[in-house]
Amino acid sequence: MGYTGGDKLQYDSKPDADVLSRPLDSSKDFDWNSGYGLYLQGKAFMDQKMYAKAEEKLSAALGKTPGFVPALVQMTELMYRNMRYREALVFAKTALSVDTHDGAANYYYGIVNNQLGNTTDAKDGFDLASLTMAFRSPAYRELSKLYLAEKNWDKALNYATKAIDFNRYEIGALQVQAIAYRHQNKINDAKAVLDTILVFDPLNDFARFEKYLIQPSAENKSRFTAAIRNEQPTESYLELAVNYYQMGRFDESEQALQLAPDNALVNFWLAFLQNKKGQSFASALAKADQASAAFVFPFRSEDEAILLWANKQLNSWKPKYYLALLYQNRNQLTASKELFKACGNTPDFAPFYAARAAMHIDASELTDLKRAQSLDQADWRYTKLLGEYYLSHNQNSEALKTIEPFYQAHTENYIMGMLYAKALLLNKRYADCAQLLDQIQILPFEGATIGRELYREAKLMQAINEIKLKHYKQALSLISDAKKWPQNLGVGRPYAENIDERLENWMDYLCYQKMGNQQAAQTALQQVTGFKPKIENTVSNFTAANQLLTAWAMEKLGQKQEARAWLNQQVKQYPKDAIIKWCQQVFLHAQGVKADTTDSGVRLIEQIRMLK
C-alpha cells in the first residue's frame, strides 16, 4: 500500500518552521494529523534530536499509512540510531517490499545488515542504493570499507574511486584509498591521498596518523599527537580507533589507542582488541577497571559490544554504569534502568548517583541525590540537584536548609545564588529574596530571564503584603520597582510591546482605587486592556495567567460579556494551555478550580484574589 499525496511526498520535504509549536489543528490548509503530517513532525523531531518524540510521531504516521516509504526509512534510521538493529531491519525490508529500488531504503538496509554481520546482504543493499544519485557516493564508500575489511585491496580501491568520482570531497573513501595503498606498499600513492585529505581538512587526525604509520618516526608521532588539542583529546583517539575498527583494521585501531591518554574506555577497547587478536588482555582490562569514571561518556554504537564483553569479564559496577549511560543516550530506558539498579550502592562516584537519580528509578531518587551530595560536597551541582528536588516536591523548607549554607560559603556562584533566591521566595521570605537579587551579579546568557522573574515576583509579593496593610504608597513604590530591569540580573529590557505588565497595572489600579484616585485607576485599567498578547515565530510576549487580568479589567470597564467572549476566544486559540483554561474557570467562578502554583503568574494572582 503506497501513499498518493502527490508531489509533496518527496523524501527531502521539510516541515514548516513552526510545525513543533503551533497547535496542530490551527492550520486551515493542511492536516497535521494525517499520516504525512505526522511523518513531517517525526522527521522534524529527529532533526532536533528529540528521538522519543520522533518515534511516537513516526509510529503514529505508520499506523495511518503503513506503506509510506519515507516514514519507514525514517523509522529504520531511528531504530539504527537507537541500536535496535533487528527492528531497523524489519522496517527497511518493509520499505523495500513497497519500493525495491528506493535509494534510502537500500542504503539503510545495507547499513543495518553490516551492523548485524550480514555482509552479503549489506553489499546487496549498497549495490542497489548506488543506482540512486543521492546515495551513490556513500553507497560506494561503504562497499569500499567492506572490501577493505576483507583485505581485498583492489576492490576496495575500485569502489573508493567510484565514490570519489561522484564526490571528490568524500573523506571516507579517500581514507580507504590511503589504507589500501599503504598495504599494497604504494607509499607515494598513499602519501598523495593523505595530502589531498589535508587540503580538504587541514585538522584531519587520520591523515597525520597514517603518515606516522607509513614512517613511524618520533617526528611524525609528535606531529600527530601535538595536533590533538581539543577539550576532550581522548575522544579524538577513540574516534580514530573506532574508524579503523569499522574497516576491520584491528592493528591500526590498537596502535591509535596506545597513543591515547589513559582512560577507562580506551583501556576497555584495548583489552577487547587484544582479545580479538588472541593476545593477553588482563592488564588492559585491569587498568580499565581501576581508572576513574570521570569524563567517561560512551556514546558510540560500537561501544556497546566492547562494554557487553567487559561486563562478562569483570565483576564490577563500571562496565554496567557505562552501558547504562549508552543505553540512556539511545532511548533504551528499560535496559538502562536495569543496569543502574544492578550497580547497587557499591560505587563511590558522585556522578553515578546523580545520573541514576535522573532516571527516576522506583523511589530512590532522593536517596541517590543525598548520596551524590555526601560524596562530593565541594561540587555545587549536587547541592543544586538536591535543592531542586526539594523545590519540585514542595519541600521548600528542606530546600532552603540544603541551599542556604552552601551559597553563604560560595557567594560568587550566581547559579546557586539564583536557586537560593527561589528558595527564599517560595519560603515567603520576599524581602530577603529581593535584597539578595539587588546584590547578585548574573552573567548574561541566552534565555537568562529567571533572575529578573524572581526579582519581579519578590517585589510584587511585598507589594501585595503592603496592600493588605493598606500601605498603598509603599505598595505603589514596590510595583514601580517590579517594572524595572536591573542590569545585574543578566537580561536586557525587551521592547515595550513585548513586556506583559498587566499584573503590575492591575495592582496599580487596586491601589489608586483604594486611595480614591479614580482617574489614575481608570488609566491603569486601560493599560491592562491595551496590552495585545501574541505569539510570533513561536515566541510568546505574554504571561498566560495575565489573561485573567484582561478579563477582570474589561469587566470593571463595563464589558463583562465582551470579557467572556475574549476568554473563550483565547481558550480556542491556545487549547493546550491549561493556565488560560484556569483563567476562564476563575473568571466564571467555577467550583473546585485547582491552581498550578508552580507558575509564578498563578501564584501572584492567587494572592491578588485574596484582596478582592
C-alpha positions in Angstrom: 0.0 0.0 0.0 1.5 3.3 -1.0 0.7 7.0 -0.4 -0.8 9.0 -3.2 -0.5 12.5 -1.9 1.3 14.0 -4.9 4.5 15.9 -5.4 4.9 16.9 -1.7 5.8 13.3 -0.8 9.4 13.8 -1.9 11.8 12.3 0.7 13.5 15.6 1.4 10.3 17.5 2.1 10.8 19.9 5.0 8.1 20.7 7.6 7.0 24.3 8.2 9.4 26.1 10.6 6.8 26.3 13.3 5.4 22.7 13.0 6.5 21.8 16.5 5.0 24.8 18.3 1.7 25.8 16.8 -1.5 23.9 17.6 -1.8 21.1 15.0 -5.5 21.9 14.4 -4.8 25.6 13.7 -3.8 25.1 10.1 -6.5 25.6 7.6 -4.6 24.3 4.6 -3.0 21.1 5.9 -4.0 18.2 8.2 -1.1 17.7 10.6 -2.8 14.6 12.0 -2.6 12.8 8.6 0.0 10.1 8.0 2.1 12.6 6.1 1.7 15.4 8.6 2.7 13.0 11.4 5.7 11.9 9.4 6.8 15.5 8.9 6.6 16.1 12.7 8.6 12.9 13.3 11.3 14.0 10.9 11.4 17.4 12.5 11.9 15.8 15.9 14.7 13.7 14.5 16.4 16.8 13.2 16.2 18.3 16.7 17.5 15.0 18.3 14.2 14.5 20.2 14.2 10.8 19.5 11.5 9.7 21.8 9.0 12.2 20.3 10.2 11.2 16.8 9.4 7.6 17.5 6.0 8.5 18.8 5.1 10.5 15.7 6.6 8.1 13.2 4.8 5.2 14.8 1.5 7.1 14.5 2.3 8.0 10.9 2.8 4.4 10.0 -0.3 3.4 11.9 -2.2 5.6 9.4 -0.1 4.9 6.2 1.7 1.6 6.8 3.3 1.6 3.3 4.6 5.1 3.3 8.3 4.6 2.4 9.8 7.8 3.7 8.3 7.1 7.2 9.6 3.5 7.0 13.0 4.7 6.1 13.0 7.4 8.8 12.0 4.7 11.3 14.8 2.5 10.1 17.3 5.3 10.7 15.8 5.9 14.2 16.0 2.2 15.2 19.5 2.0 13.9 20.5 5.1 15.9 18.9 3.6 19.0 20.8 0.3 18.4 17.6 -1.7 17.9 19.1 -3.3 14.8 16.6 -6.2 14.2 13.7 -3.8 14.4 15.5 -1.5 12.0 15.9 -4.4 9.6 12.2 -5.1 9.7 11.4 -1.5 8.8 14.0 -1.5 6.0 12.6 -4.7 4.5 9.0 -3.4 4.7 10.1 -0.2 2.8 11.8 -2.4 0.1 8.7 -4.5 -0.2 6.9 -1.4 -1.3 9.6 0.0 -3.5 12.5 -2.3 -4.1 14.6 0.4 -5.8 14.2 3.1 -3.2 17.8 4.5 -2.6 17.4 5.5 1.0 15.7 2.1 2.0 18.5 0.2 0.3 21.2 2.3 1.9 19.9 1.7 5.4 19.2 -1.9 4.6 23.0 -2.2 3.9 24.0 -0.2 7.0 21.8 -2.3 9.3 22.9 -5.6 7.8 26.5 -4.6 8.1 26.0 -3.9 11.8 24.4 -7.4 12.2 27.3 -9.1 10.4 25.2 -10.0 7.3 27.9 -8.9 4.8 26.4 -10.3 1.7 23.0 -8.7 2.3 24.8 -5.4 3.2 26.6 -5.5 -0.2 23.3 -6.1 -2.0 21.8 -3.1 -0.3 24.7 -0.8 -1.1 24.7 -2.1 -4.7 21.1 -1.1 -5.2 21.5 2.2 -3.3 24.3 3.2 -5.7 21.7 3.3 -8.5 20.2 6.4 -6.9 22.2 9.6 -7.4 21.7 10.9 -3.8 23.2 7.7 -2.3 25.7 6.7 -5.0 28.8 8.1 -3.3 28.0 7.0 0.2 27.0 3.5 -1.0 30.3 3.1 -2.9 32.2 4.3 0.1 30.5 1.7 2.3 31.2 -1.0 -0.2 34.9 0.0 -0.3 35.0 -0.3 3.5 33.5 -3.8 3.3 36.1 -5.0 0.8 38.9 -3.3 2.8 37.8 -5.4 5.9 38.2 -8.5 3.7 41.7 -7.3 2.6 40.5 -7.2 -1.0 42.6 -4.2 -1.7 41.8 -3.9 -5.4 38.0 -4.0 -5.0 38.3 -1.6 -2.0 40.3 0.8 -4.2 37.8 0.4 -7.1 34.7 1.3 -5.1 36.6 4.1 -3.3 37.5 5.6 -6.6 33.8 5.3 -7.8 32.7 7.1 -4.6 35.3 9.9 -5.2 34.2 10.2 -8.9 30.7 11.3 -7.6 32.0 13.4 -4.7 35.7 14.5 -4.7 35.3 15.5 -1.0 34.3 12.0 0.1 36.8 11.8 3.0 35.8 8.2 4.0 36.6 6.9 0.5 39.9 8.8 0.5 40.8 7.1 3.8 40.1 3.7 2.3 42.4 4.5 -0.6 45.2 5.6 1.8 45.0 2.4 3.8 44.8 0.2 0.7 47.8 1.8 -0.9 49.8 1.5 2.3 49.0 -2.2 2.5 50.0 -2.6 -1.2 53.2 -0.8 -0.4 52.3 2.0 -2.8 53.7 4.6 -0.5 53.8 7.5 -2.9 50.2 7.0 -3.9 49.2 6.8 -0.2 51.0 10.0 0.6 49.4 11.8 -2.3 45.9 10.7 -1.0 46.8 11.9 2.5 48.0 15.3 1.2 44.6 15.6 -0.6 42.7 14.9 2.6 44.8 17.5 4.4 44.0 20.1 1.7 40.2 19.4 2.2 40.5 19.0 6.0 43.7 20.5 7.5 42.9 19.3 11.0 42.3 15.7 9.9 43.7 13.3 12.6 43.5 10.2 10.3 45.9 11.7 7.7 48.6 12.6 10.3 48.2 9.2 11.9 48.6 7.4 8.6 51.7 9.4 7.9 53.1 8.2 11.2 52.2 4.6 10.2 54.0 4.9 6.9 57.1 6.4 8.6 56.9 5.7 12.4 59.4 8.3 13.4 59.4 10.3 16.6 58.8 13.5 14.5 55.7 12.1 12.8 54.4 10.8 16.1 54.8 14.2 17.6 53.1 15.9 14.6 50.1 13.6 15.1 49.8 13.9 18.9 50.6 17.6 19.1 47.7 18.4 16.7 45.1 17.0 19.1 44.5 19.9 21.3 40.7 19.9 22.0 39.0 19.8 25.4 38.4 16.0 25.2 41.5 14.6 23.4 40.6 11.1 24.4 37.6 11.2 22.1 39.8 12.1 19.1 41.8 8.9 19.7 38.7 6.8 20.2 37.1 8.2 17.1 40.1 7.3 15.1 40.4 3.9 16.6 36.7 3.1 16.0 37.1 4.2 12.4 39.8 1.7 11.9 37.8 -1.0 13.8 34.8 -0.4 11.5 37.1 -1.2 8.5 38.4 -4.3 10.1 41.8 -2.8 10.7 42.4 -4.0 14.3 46.2 -3.4 14.4 45.8 0.2 13.4 43.0 0.7 15.9 45.1 -0.7 18.7 48.1 1.5 17.7 46.0 4.6 17.8 44.7 3.7 21.3 48.2 3.0 22.5 49.0 6.7 22.0 45.8 7.9 23.7 45.7 9.4 27.2 44.9 6.9 29.9 41.2 6.5 30.1 38.8 3.7 31.2 37.1 3.4 27.8 40.4 3.5 26.0 41.6 0.5 28.1 38.4 -1.4 27.6 38.8 -1.0 23.9 42.4 -2.1 24.1 41.5 -5.2 26.1 38.7 -6.0 23.6 41.0 -5.7 20.6 43.8 -7.7 22.3 41.3 -10.5 22.9 40.1 -10.3 19.3 43.7 -10.9 18.2 44.3 -13.7 20.7 46.6 -11.8 22.9 46.7 -11.4 26.7 44.2 -8.7 27.7 44.3 -9.0 31.5 46.5 -5.9 32.1 44.4 -3.6 29.9 41.2 -4.9 31.5 42.5 -4.3 35.0 43.6 -0.8 34.1 40.2 0.0 32.7 38.5 -1.1 35.9 40.9 0.8 38.1 40.7 4.0 36.1 38.5 6.8 37.2 35.0 7.0 35.8 35.3 10.8 35.5 34.8 12.1 32.0 33.9 8.7 30.5 30.9 9.3 28.3 30.2 6.3 26.0 28.1 7.5 23.1 29.2 5.5 20.0 27.2 2.4 18.9 30.5 0.5 18.7 31.0 0.9 22.4 28.1 -1.5 23.1 29.9 -4.6 22.1 33.0 -3.7 24.0 31.2 -2.9 27.2 29.0 -6.0 27.0 32.2 -8.1 26.6 33.9 -6.3 29.5 30.8 -6.8 31.7 31.2 -10.6 31.2 34.9 -10.4 32.1 34.6 -8.3 35.3 32.6 -8.4 38.5 32.5 -4.6 38.6 29.9 -1.8 38.5 31.8 0.3 36.0 31.0 -1.6 32.7 27.4 -1.7 33.8 27.4 2.1 34.5 29.0 2.9 31.2 26.5 0.7 29.4 23.6 2.3 31.3 24.8 5.7 30.1 25.0 4.5 26.5 21.5 2.9 26.6 20.1 6.1 28.2 21.5 8.1 25.3 19.9 5.6 22.8 16.5 5.8 24.4 16.7 2.2 25.7 15.5 3.3 29.1 14.4 -0.1 30.4 17.8 -1.6 29.8 19.5 1.5 31.2 17.5 1.4 34.4 18.2 -2.4 34.9 21.9 -1.8 34.6 21.8 1.2 37.0 19.9 -0.9 39.6 22.4 -3.8 39.1 25.2 -1.5 40.2 23.6 -1.3 43.7 25.2 1.2 46.1 28.8 0.0 45.6 30.0 3.0 43.5 31.8 5.7 45.4 31.4 8.1 42.5 29.0 11.1 42.9 28.1 11.4 39.2 26.8 7.8 39.2 24.2 8.6 41.8 23.2 11.9 40.1 22.8 10.0 36.8 20.8 7.3 38.4 18.6 9.8 40.1 17.8 11.4 36.8 16.4 8.0 35.6 13.6 8.2 38.3 14.0 4.6 39.3 11.4 3.4 41.8 11.6 5.7 44.9 15.4 6.0 45.0 15.8 9.5 43.5 16.1 11.4 46.8 18.4 8.8 48.3 20.7 8.9 45.3 20.8 12.7 45.3 21.7 12.7 49.0 24.4 10.1 48.4 25.8 12.2 45.5 26.0 15.3 47.7 27.6 13.4 50.5 30.3 12.0 48.3 31.2 15.4 46.8 30.1 18.3 48.9 32.5 20.7 47.2 30.8 20.5 43.8 27.8 22.9 43.6 26.0 20.7 41.1 24.9 18.0 43.6 23.6 20.6 46.1 21.8 22.2 43.3 20.2 18.9 42.2 19.1 18.1 45.7 17.8 21.6 46.3 15.8 21.5 43.0 14.4 18.1 44.0 13.0 19.5 47.3 11.6 22.6 45.5 9.9 20.5 42.8 8.3 18.3 45.6 7.1 21.4 47.6 9.5 20.7 50.4 10.6 24.3 50.4 12.0 24.5 53.9 14.2 21.4 53.2 15.4 23.1 50.0 16.3 26.2 52.0 18.2 24.2 54.6 20.2 22.5 51.8 20.9 25.5 49.6 21.5 28.3 52.1 24.7 27.1 53.8 26.3 26.3 50.5 25.6 29.7 49.0 26.7 31.6 52.1 30.0 29.8 51.7 30.2 30.4 48.0 28.6 33.8 47.3 30.5 34.1 44.0 28.4 31.2 42.5 25.5 33.1 40.9 23.8 29.9 39.7 23.4 28.7 43.3 22.5 32.3 44.1 19.5 32.2 41.8 18.4 28.9 43.3 18.8 30.4 46.8 16.7 33.4 45.8 14.0 31.0 44.5 14.1 29.0 47.8 13.7 32.3 49.8 10.8 33.3 47.6 9.0 30.0 48.0 9.5 30.2 51.7 7.8 33.6 51.6 11.0 35.5 52.6 10.3 38.1 49.9 12.4 40.9 51.4 15.4 38.7 51.8 14.9 37.4 48.2 14.8 41.0 46.8 17.8 42.0 48.9 19.8 39.1 47.5 18.8 39.9 43.9 19.9 43.5 44.4 23.4 42.3 45.2 23.9 39.3 42.9 25.7 39.5 39.6 24.2 37.2 37.0 26.2 36.7 33.8 24.1 37.2 30.7 23.2 34.1 28.8 20.6 33.1 26.2 17.2 32.9 27.9 18.6 34.5 31.1 15.2 35.6 32.5 15.0 33.7 35.7 16.8 36.3 37.8 14.5 39.1 36.7 11.4 36.9 37.1 12.4 36.1 40.7 13.1 39.8 41.3 9.7 40.8 39.9 7.8 38.3 41.9 9.6 39.2 45.2 8.8 42.9 44.7 5.1 42.2 43.8 4.6 39.8 46.7 5.9 42.5 49.0 3.5 45.0 47.4 0.6 42.6 48.0 1.5 42.5 51.7 1.6 46.3 51.8 -1.8 46.4 50.2 -3.1 44.1 52.8 -1.8 46.5 55.4 -3.4 49.4 53.5 0.1 50.9 52.9 -0.8 51.9 49.3 2.1 54.4 48.7 4.6 51.8 49.7 2.9 49.2 47.5 3.0 51.6 44.5 6.7 52.1 45.1 7.3 48.3 45.1 5.2 47.9 42.0 7.3 50.5 40.3 10.4 48.6 41.3 8.9 45.4 39.9 8.7 47.1 36.4 12.5 47.7 36.4 15.0 45.5 34.6 18.2 45.7 36.8 21.4 45.2 34.8 22.9 42.9 37.4 20.2 40.3 36.7 21.7 39.2 33.3 18.9 40.2 30.9 18.1 43.3 28.9 14.8 45.1 28.8 12.7 44.0 25.8 10.7 46.3 23.6 7.7 47.9 25.4 5.1 45.9 23.3 6.8 42.6 24.5 6.6 43.4 28.2 3.4 42.0 29.8 2.8 44.4 32.8 -0.9 43.7 33.1 -0.4 42.4 36.7 1.6 45.4 37.7 -1.0 47.7 36.1 -3.9 45.8 37.8 -2.2 46.2 41.2 -1.7 49.9 40.4 -5.5 50.1 39.8 -6.2 48.4 43.1 -4.0 50.9 45.0 -5.3 54.0 43.2 -8.9 52.9 43.7 -8.3 52.4 47.4 -6.7 55.9 47.5 -9.7 57.5 45.8 -7.7 58.5 42.7 -10.3 57.4 40.1 -8.5 58.9 37.1 -5.3 57.1 37.8 -7.3 53.9 38.5 -9.1 54.3 35.1 -5.8 54.8 33.3 -4.4 51.6 34.9 -7.4 49.6 33.7 -6.9 50.9 30.2 -3.3 49.9 30.3 -4.3 46.4 31.2 -6.8 46.1 28.3 -4.5 47.9 25.9 -1.9 45.1 26.0 -2.0 42.8 22.9 -0.9 39.2 23.7 0.6 37.4 20.7 2.9 34.7 19.6 5.4 35.5 16.8 7.7 32.9 15.4 6.9 30.6 18.3 7.9 33.3 20.9 5.2 34.5 23.3 5.1 38.0 24.6 2.6 37.3 27.4 2.2 35.6 30.7 -0.7 33.1 30.4 -2.1 33.9 33.9 -2.4 37.6 32.9 -5.2 36.8 30.5 -7.5 36.7 33.6 -6.5 40.3 34.4 -7.6 41.5 31.0 -11.0 39.9 31.5 -11.2 41.5 35.0 -10.3 44.9 33.6 -12.9 44.6 30.9 -15.4 43.7 33.5 -14.6 46.8 35.5 -14.9 48.9 32.4 -18.5 47.5 31.9 -17.6 44.9 29.3 -18.4 41.7 31.1 -19.9 39.9 28.1 -17.0 41.0 25.9 -14.6 39.7 28.6 -16.3 36.3 28.5 -16.1 36.2 24.7 -12.5 37.3 24.8 -11.5 34.5 27.2 -13.5 31.9 25.1 -11.5 33.1 22.1 -8.2 32.7 24.0 -9.1 29.2 25.1 -9.9 28.2 21.5 -6.7 29.9 20.2 -4.5 28.1 22.8 -6.4 24.9 23.5 -3.3 23.2 25.1 -2.6 25.9 27.6 -4.0 24.7 30.9 -3.4 28.1 32.6 -5.6 30.0 30.2 -8.3 27.4 30.8 -7.8 28.1 34.5 -8.2 31.8 33.9 -11.6 31.2 32.2 -12.8 29.0 35.1 -11.8 31.6 37.7 -13.5 34.3 35.8 -16.7 32.3 35.6 -16.4 31.4 39.3 -16.3 27.7 38.6 -16.3 25.5 41.7 -13.2 23.5 42.7 -10.8 25.2 40.3 -7.3 24.0 41.0 -4.4 26.4 40.5 -1.0 25.5 39.2 1.2 27.1 41.8 4.4 26.1 40.1 3.6 29.0 37.8 4.7 32.4 39.2 1.9 34.2 37.4 -0.7 31.9 39.0 1.0 32.3 42.5 0.7 36.1 42.3 -2.9 36.1 41.1 -3.9 33.7 43.8 -2.6 36.3 46.3 -4.4 39.0 44.4 -7.7 37.1 44.6 -7.5 37.3 48.4 -7.5 41.1 48.1 -10.8 41.2 46.1 
